[in-house]
Amino acid sequence: MIDIQKTAIKHVLVISPRKFEDHRGFFRETWNQSALKDAGINLEFCQDNQSISFERNTIRGLHFQTPPYQQAKLVRCGQGAFLDVAVDIRRGSPSYGAWVSVELSAENGKQMLIPEGFAHGFRTLMPNTEILYKCTAAYAPECDRAIRFDDPDIGIEWGISRDLAILSEKDAMAARLSECGSPFTWDRSQ
């Protein structure tokens, strides 16, 4: 059994798989294509990624890939905890530039489903945090893009100032959403 919760932005979902626990440990089914298809989620993932951030307050993102390698992602935590963020970058969308965040942890087992047309980023809340995510398209460096995590036009509440954030050079140099020219357009029929 899987609990699926809507967020403030349509199509960004929080998925909470059931946890079976006893004296030995626990079991959790983190992906079941058939069960999620029955719930209206019909995605084909082709790549699984793993990321470990050694330090608390590491921020990765906001990242997205342009067509033809745009990605939907299903993100979860293997170890530790992080604040996961999705930003709507679909031009014309009623929620363009809006964001949602969810704390994902090894303990709570929650996952965030981020559709195509969204930028994704996260801030680690604990040292040695492991992020695991499935993607619907393979990594394509020529399509890889980034938006400033602290873009004032978006206004994400990361709970940390820029001077305390641990960033890659790429993320530190990222452009604002207004400068990046999003290739995504909102489809009114969705």
MOMOBEL-V339586 format. One line per field, one symbol per residue. burial: 1 if it has 9 or more other ideal C-beta (glycine too) atoms within 8 Angstrom, else 0. A space follows every 50 residues. Layout:
burial->???
//
This chain:
burial->01010010100111111100000000010000000110001000101010 11100011111111100011111111100111111111111010111111 11111100111111001111111111011111111110110011111110 1001010100000010000010010110010001010000
//
